Amino acid sequence: MSSLLTNESSMVALTTLRQINKNLSMVQQEISTGKSVSNARDNAAIWAVSTVMQSDVDSFEAISDSLSLGSSTVAVARGASEQVTGLLQEMKNLIVAAQEDNVDRDKIQTDVTQLREQISTIVGAAQFNGLNLLQGTGSVEILASLDRAADGTVTASDISVSRNDISITGGTAITATGTITDPASMADGSSTPTTATAVIGGTVIAGETYTISNGTDEYYYVARTGDGVNKVAAGLAGVIGDSIDDVAVSVSSATITFTNSGSAAVDLGSSVDDSSTAGLAAVANVDVTTSAGASSALSAIEGFIQVGIDAAAAFGSAQKRIDIQNEFVTTLTDSMKAGIGALTDADMEEASARLQSLQVQQQLGVQALSIANQRPQVLLGLFR
């Protein structure tokens, strides 16, 4: 039955054309945005997952910048430490030259002083964006990662880089650990030699300087990495040796024994003092103008060089770790971007083929609708 009021063929053609136009609009959106899921309406679950992942990608890109800044900061400290170590080696060469009696120790001391001042200049300038890792104590935290748990909880992970104080001035005060247990003033009032002992105690930290004086010359030993109280005692006793007239020096474990066989009193001070600062502050004690000073400096310079080496090595290890983490973050970011793309990116080849197919369907749909709309015209012939 044909009807002027209800054209079923036209309705079917119109419904089909609407669906074709809807699909064509979706394909055109995929082509224009490059995404198959560009908003929550397209696919709420996929959109939610990809949005969280994109948020993490943005955070990791910021973390990469933080790691690059941290690496540069540590690189400055490492380079300065290596330079300082080289200067200390040059200072050692001068100290070795000062061991001879037929040299001008005053001129050598002038060169030593200049090197010491240059070390101070390098340490003071070794900063990046105002942060100097060669002065003071404590550590610097560098943001390294964001860790997302299964329940969605996010926590930050840091890489801790410890400062290594190798400054000539300042530093960290060290508590005295050794005392002379017998009277400091030793005099032979009888035929029996008098003795005094110094006991090294406490915790030994690399870079601490232990000193003892006979009132004229100062003898010191700089603790090195791995030194304990016994090593410090042996080092200090070795520096003093037989340098004090009529006083013999022996060492047993952490105890130094001084034996005075002369008639004159010998002042050894009231304590073995390690109250000078850590780092390279004790470099200021280097004085090669005397034979005793040159001897003490020769023993101490090895400790100073070790302090510089330890600082450079620590910063080198920290920088390597930061660079490795930065490479990992870059790789992780690329992987996450690829994952997001797999979830949301449109297949452009498929979209192109679908577009051409839908355009043909659209043309056919319009033609079918036109044919369906012509059916009422046929009915007019019945009334002629």
C-alpha angles and dihedrals in degrees: 000000000000120000135189091207101048120039104183094180091054091049092051092047091048093050091049092049091050091054091047091051091048092052090045090053091052092050092048089051091052090050095046095046099031089226133107089199110036100151141015092266092063094056118340097196096048092043091052093050094046092047092054091047092049089051089055091048090055090049093049091051088056089047090053089057090050091051092049090052091048092048091052091049093051091044090059091051092046093049092048092048091052090049091049090050089054091051091050089053089053088049089052090055090054092047090051089052089051091061089081118087095215096064132092100254093182092063091045089052089053090057091046090052092051092051090049091052091048091053089053090050093050094047092049093050096044096103133120118202088345096307116120117187094184096068131063130001138278128058142276122234116218117196105241110166150350115233116204116199125210090260091055096257112147124206130179123235123206137197110223117215115190121217116242110208108213096153121138092222128036117016132141121316114238123212115238111255105178132065135180104241098196126057110296094222107073119190130163102236091165139017090280115091115238122231139199129187135211118202119203112212143156129052118323117220123192109256097030113132120218115198137184128180136199091202094267108046130031120219121196143174125201114217114237133206110294095015118143131189092277092053092048092051091049092046093050092046090049092054093051095042110148094330095117111075115251091356121114120199126209133169134209117180105308096343125096116198122201117198119193113200095169131090097239124086116250119207113213096172123245099280149011097256126211095162094119115105129272123247114041099323090115089064083086087069093062107116118160096174089103132047092241091048092050090050093050092046092053091057095042098047091070089059091049092051090049090053090055093045092049091051094049092046092049093050091045092054091046092049092049091052092049092050091049090051090048091053090049092050090051091050091045091050092051091049092050091049089052090050092050090049092052089054101043112016119104122239097241094194091054092043091052092051092046091049093056091045093050092047089056090046090050092054091048091047092053090048092049091049090050091052092048092050090054094061094085088057089064090058090061089068090065091062097052 
